Amino acid sequence: MAPRARTRSATHSAHGFTATEVRELRALRTPAGVQRFLDSMLYHIANTAWSPRRVLHERTAHCLEGAIFAAAALRVLGYPALIWDLEANHDTDHVLALFKVGCCWGAVAKSNFAGCRYREPVYRTLRELAMSYFNIYFNSRGERTLRRYSQPVNLARFDERGWMTSDQPVWYIADYLCEIPHRALLTPAQVRRLTRLDPRTRASEMVGHRTRRTDASAR
């Protein structure tokens, strides 16, 4: 009886991942290791919402899938499974995984833009963290588009739906991010005074950018 009880406990603690998958996720060791793993993947240009298990097997992800995967990986490493939404005007939103060290926030993210990825855990507030993305968050016209940020969302709220290992799309996570309140980063006066991104910064942010004809602005 005792061995069976331990097996059930181990399965529960793995949140549906197999032992092999858990070993692979634990091998990432740190949030920076999770980021390196995401960086090793090609950016996934497709209208999909894969679960972390699917991302682990396919070795590709876009920003939503990358953030959800990172939240699952961080959970296996002992962090809460937190994601966070950055909302923009005339541009796509960006979803990231959050982690905290001491009293400071950091982030892990998959992005098609060079600067919209990892942040060290040195930001005392979520607003500070959001503003670290502001200067390099732009659309195809070079407009600085970042406007709002959400509170962290703990994906444990979706455990009953098997979000970590589901074979089905997890669009319900994206839908939830669209429903929750977001806080403004700028005043209307600040928005009116914004300048466009300079060509040099734009070029640096586009290093490694992947495009297709029907979707050239994926964050």
VOBARO-406978 format. One record per atom (N, C-alpha, C): y, x, z. Coordinates in pm, whole numbers, plus 32768, in hexadecimal, padded with zeros to 4 digits. Example, Ala and Ser with C-alpha at 12.3 -4.5 7.8 and 13.67 -1.06 7.14 Angstrom:
2
7DC78527830C;7E3E84CE830C;7EB68528830C;7F1F850582C4;7F96855782CA;8003850A8313;
END
This chain:
219
7F8880528000;800080008000;807E80568000;808180C2804E;80F981158057;8123814F7FD1;80C781897F80;80F181BD7EFE;813081547EA4;80FA80D87EA6;813580707E52;81C1804E7E81;81D8804B7F04;825D802F7F39;82C180997F0C;829881187F0E;82F181847EE4;831081777E4F;82AD814E7E01;82C2813E7D72;832980D17D56;831E80607D9D;83807FF57D89;840C80257DAF;8416806E7E1C;849880A17E48;84D381007DE2;847F81597DAC;84B081BA7D4A;84DF81737CCC;8494810C7CA2;84BC80C27C2B;8542807D7C41;855480427CB7;85D17FFD7CD4;8645805F7CD6;863480D37D15;86A181337D20;86C7816C7C98;866B81677C36;8688819A7BB0;86CB81317B59;86DB80B57B8C;871F804A7B45;86E280307ABB;865F803E7AB2;861A801F7A36;85FF809679DB;863F810879F5;8624817F79A6;859881B379C4;855981F07960;84D982327977;84F082B479C3;848582ED79F7;8490836B7A3F;84C783D979E5;849D83D97966;84CF843D7908;8565842C78F1;859183B178E2;8620839778CE;867183C07948;863E83A479BD;868583CB7A39;869184627A41;862684A97A1F;862D853C7A22;8696856F79C0;869D8532794B;86FF855C78E7;878E85437918;87A484D27958;882984B4798C;884D850D7A03;87ED85247A5A;8809857B7ACD;8824860B7AA3;87EE86347A31;880586BB7A00;889686D179D8;88E2866579C6;8971867379A6;89C086A47A1F;899186867A96;89BB86C17B15;8A4586987B48;8AAB86997AF5;8B3486817B21;8B7D86277ABC;8BEF85F07AE2;8C3F85A77A7D;8C6085FD7A04;8C80867C7A19;8C9B86D579A8;8C2086E57950;8BAA86E4798C;8B2E86EB793F;8B19866E78ED;8B3C85FA7925;8B35857D78D9;8B9585847862;8C0D85BA7879;8C6D85C7780B;8C388624779E;8BFD869377C5;8BC686EF7760;8B5B86AB770D;8B0A8658774E;8AA286107706;8AE085AF76A1;8B47856776C9;8B8C850E766C;8BCC855C75FA;8C0785CF761A;8C47862075B3;8BE48655754C;8B6786637575;8B0186977519;8AD5863074B1;8AFA85B174C8;8AD38545746D;8B3D85307402;8B138504738B;8B7184D47328;8BAF84527359;8C2D843C7332;8C6D83BD7353;8C2C834F72FF;8C0882E27340;8BBE82757300;8C21821172C5;8C2F820E7242;8C8B81B37200;8C3D813871D5;8C3580D7722F;8BEB805C7213;8C167FF27277;8C097F75724F;8C2E7F0672A6;8BB67EDF72FC;8B987F33735D;8B237F2173B2;8B4A7F2B7444;8AF07F00749B;8B037F0E752B;8A7C7F327568;8A537FAD7551;89D17FDB7580;89D07FF37617;895C7FE07651;89487FFF76DF;893E809676F1;894D80C8776D;893B81577786;88B3818C7757;8849813E7767;87C6816D7737;87C8818376A1;880481277656;8809813575C5;885C81AF759E;88CC81C475E2;891E823B75C7;88D082BA75E3;888682BB7651;8836832F7674;87D083507608;879682EA75CC;873183007566;876E831E74DD;87DD82DC74BC;881982ED7437;88718369742D;88A58396749E;88FC840C74A2;897C83F8744E;89B683827459;8A388367741D;8A7782F47469;8AFE82F1746D;8B44828874B7;8BD58284748B;8C12820E7497;8CA38205748B;8CDD81F57518;8D5F81D77523;8D9E81E075A7;8D64817D760B;8D4D80FF75E1;8D14809D763D;8C8980C97669;8C3480EB7609;8BAB8114762A;8BAA8194767B;8C0581F1765A;8C0B826F76A5;8C3282597735;8C9381FF774C;8CBE81E377D5;8C5081A07826;8C0B814077E9;8B9F80FB782F;8B2C815B784B;8B0D81B077E9;8AA7821677FF;8AD082737871;8B4B82A3786F;8B7A830078D7;8B7482BF7960;8B97823E7969;8B9081F979EA;8B0081F57A1E;8AA081DD79C3;8A1381DC79EB;89E682677A16;8A0D82CD79CA;89E8835679ED;8A24837E7A73;8AA2835C7A89;8AE2837C7B08;8A9E83337B7C;8A6F82BA7B61;8A2782707BC9;89A782B87BF0;895F82E97B8D;88E583357BAA;890683B37BFA;897C83EB7BE3;89A684637C2B;89E384457CB5;89EC83C57CD8;8A1A83A17D5D;8AA583677D66;8AE783537CF5;8B6C83177CF3;8B6182807CD8;8BC682327CFC;8BC781A67CD0;8BD3819E7C38;8B9F81347BFD;8BA181227B6C;8C2380DE7B43;8C8F812B7B3F;8D1480F37B27;8D41810B7A98;8D7680A27A58;8DBB80B379D8;8E49807F79E7;8E9B80A17983;8F2C808A798C;8F6280757901;8FBF801778F2;8FF37FF4786F;9086801B7861;90A5806477F5;912F807E77CE;91508022775A;91BE7FD97766;91E27F747703;925E7FA176B6;925C7F8D7633;92C97FBC75DC;93007F4A7589;937A7F5E7557;93B67F0374F6;93AA7F3E7469;93847EEA7409;93767F16737D;93137F8B7373;92A97F8673C0;92487FF373C5;91CC7FBF740C;9162800E740A;90E87FEB7452;90F1801274E4;90AA7FC9753A;909F7FEE75C6;9043806775D4;904180A0764C;8FE881107668;8FA480F676EE;8F20810876F1;8ED380F1776B;8E9C8177779B;8EA6818E781D;8E7B820D7858;8E2581F178D3;8DD8825378FD;8D93824F797D;8DE7829B79E3;8DF082657A5B;8E3E82A37AC6;8DE382DF7B30;8E1383497B6C;8DD1837F7BE4;8E3C83B47C41;8E1A83C37CBF;8E7A83EE7D23;8E4084627D72;8E9284C87D89;8E6E85387DDF;8ED9853F7E4B;8EB285297EC7;8F15851E7F31;8F6B84A47F18;8FEC84B87F15;904984487EFF;907E84437E70;904384917E17;907B849C7D8F;901A846B7D24;905584327CBB;900A83F87C4D;8FF9845B7BDA;8F8684527B98;8F6D84977B1A;8F2D84347ABA;8F19845F7A3E;8EE2840579D9;8E86844F7979;8E2584057944;8DCA843578DC;8DD483D27869;8DDC840477EE;8DEE83A7777E;8DBB83E376FC;8D90838B76A4;8D7383AD7619;8DE7837D75C5;8E1D83D37572;8E8F83A97521;8E8D83EB7499;8ECA83A8743A;8EDB83DC73B4;8F5A843273AA;8FA3843D7419;901D848D7421;900A84F9748A;90398570746E;901A85E574C1;904785D57552;90BD859A7569;90F4859975EF;90CE85247645;908684C3760F;906684497659;8FDD8450769A;8FBA84C376CF;8F3584D67707;8F3A84F5779D;8F07856577C6;8EF385857855;8F77859E789D;8F7B8576791C;8FE7859B7975;8FAB85CD79F9;8FDE863F7A26;8FB486747AA7;8FDE86147B17;8F9486137B86;8FB785B77BF4;902C85EC7C48;90A385E77C0E;911C86187C52;918B85AE7C56;916D85337C2B;91D284CB7C22;91CA84707C9C;923984677CE4;9239841F7D64;923483877D52;926583577CE2;926582C67CC8;923382AC7C3B;920C822F7C24;91E1820A7B9D;9256820E7B3B;92CE81F37B6B;934181FC7B12;9357828C7AE4;934A82EB7B41;935483787B1B;92ED839A7AB0;9273836C7AC5;920883887A66;9228834779DE;925482CB79DF;927682897961;92E582D27918;934A83007961;93BA83457921;939183CB78E5;932284037914;92F3848178D9;92C4846D7849;92AA83EF7822;928183D07799;92F683A07743;936783847780;93D383407738;9406838F76C0;9425840D76D2;94698459766A;9416846A75EB;9392846675FA;933D847E7586;92EF8401755E;9321838D7587;92E4830D7563;933C82CE74F7;930D82D27479;936282A9740A;9310826373A0;935682187349;931281D472DB;932C821C7258;930081E071EA;930982227167;939982367139;93F881ED7175;948581FF7153;94CA826571AD;947E82A17207;94B883047261;950282C772D6;94F3824572EE;95338203735E;94E4821B73DF;952A8233744C;94E9824274CE;94CB81B57502;944D81957511;94248109751D;93EC80DF75A5;93D0813D75FD;9392811A767E;93F580CB76D3;93C780597709;942180027754;93EE7FD677DD;936D7FC577ED;933A7F897868;92B47FC87890;92907FB6790F;920F7FE57940;91D67F7E79A2;91517F7B79A8;910D7F1D7A02;90ED7F617A87;90B97F127AE1;907A7F497B59;8FEB7F737B34;8FAE7FCA7B83;8F237FF07B66;8EC57F787B6C;8E617F797B16;8DFB7F117B15;8D767F537B37;8D387F257BA3;8CB57F597BC9;8C4A7F0C7B7B;8C027F537B25;8BA07F127ACF;8B257EE07B1B;8B1D7EFE7B9D;8AB17EC37BED;8AB67E2B7BE9;8B2C7DF37BCB;8B397D627BC2;8AE07D297B52;8AB77D7E7AF5;8A647D517A85;89D27D7C7A92;89AA7DA97B08;89217DD97B19;88B97D707AF5;88D47CF27B15;88727C897AF8;885D7C767A62;88BB7CA87A12;88AD7C9D7981;88727D1B7943;884F7D7D7998;88097DF47968;885C7E4A790B;88DD7E577927;89397E9C78CB;89147F2D78B0;88D07F6E790C;88B47FFD78FC;884480187897;87E77FBB7889;87717FD67837;87537F6777D2;87AE7F0B77C0;87967E98776A;87807EC076D8;87277E767695;87167E847604;877D7E3275B9;87C37DDA7600;88257D8275C3;88B27DBD75D3;89107D98757D;899A7DC8758B;89D67D9E7611;8A317DEE7643;8A717DD276C4;8B047DAE76AE;8B1D7D59764A;8BA67D2E762D;8BE67CE776A2;8B977CB076FC;8BD07C69776E;8C247CC577C6;8C087D4877C1;8C5B7DA5780D;8CE47DB077CC;8CE77DBE774A;8D677DC27702;8DB47D407716;8D6F7CCF7711;8DB17C4E7725;8DF17C4877B0;8DAC7C7A7813;8DE17C78789B;8E607CCD78A5;8E617D417863;8ED87D967866;8F507D507828;8F387CFC77C5;8FA57CB17785;8FDC7C4377E0;8F8C7C177840;8FB37BA67894;90007BD07912;8FEC7C4A7941;90267C7179C1;90B87C9979B2;91067C917A1E;91947CB77A17;91A57D4D79FC;92147D6D79BA;923C7DF779A1;92CB7E0B79D2;92E77E857A01;936D7EA57A33;93BE7EEF79CA;943E7ECE79C3;94957F0D7961;94B57F9D7988;94BD7FF57924;94E380817939;957880987922;95B5804A78C9;963F806278A1;96947FE578B3;97157FFA78C2;97737F8B78C1;97987F6D782F;97CC7EF67814;97F97ED8778B;98607F3C7758;98BA7F6877AE;991F7FCA7784;98DE804E775C;987A807877A7;983480F47784;97ED80E876FE;97B2807576E7;976D805F7667;97CF806A75F3;984580327601;98A780357595;98D480C47573;98D0811E75D5;990081A675BF;989482077590;981A81D7757F;97AD8232755B;97C0826E74D0;979B82ED74C4;979D83327443;970F8338740B;97058358738B;96818366734D;964983F17366;95C683FA735A;9582847A7371;95A984DF7306;95BC855C732D;95DE85C472CC;956085EE727F;957186227206;94FD864371B1;949E86A971EF;94D2870A7238;947C87717272;941F873772DC;945686E27334;940386A2739A;939D8645735A;93C985FC72F6;936F85A272AF;92FA85EE7273;9316865E7231;92AC86AE71F3;924A86E1725B;927D870E72CD;922487437335;91CA86D7736F;91FD865F737B;91AD85F173B1;914485BF7350;915585DB72D0;90F885AB726B;9086860D724F;9082867C7296;901586DC7282;8F8F869872A1;8F35869C7243;8EB2865E7256;8EAE85C97240;8F1D858E7217;8F2484FD7204;8EC984D17192;8E7D846671AA;8E26842E7144;8E6083A97114;8E5B83917093;8E918315705C;8E2F82D66FFA;8E4982586FDF;8E0A82126F70;8E7681B56F37;8E6281856EC1;8ECA81386E7F;8EF280BC6ECC;8E92807E6F0F;8EB080006F51;8EDD80106FE0;8EDB80897015;8F00809C70A2;8F30812A70B7;8FB1814070A2;8FE981C670AE;903681DA712E;903381767188;908881807200;903881747281;8FB48180727A;8F62817172F3;8F8881D7735B;8F9F81A873D3;8FC88201743F;8F518254746E;
END
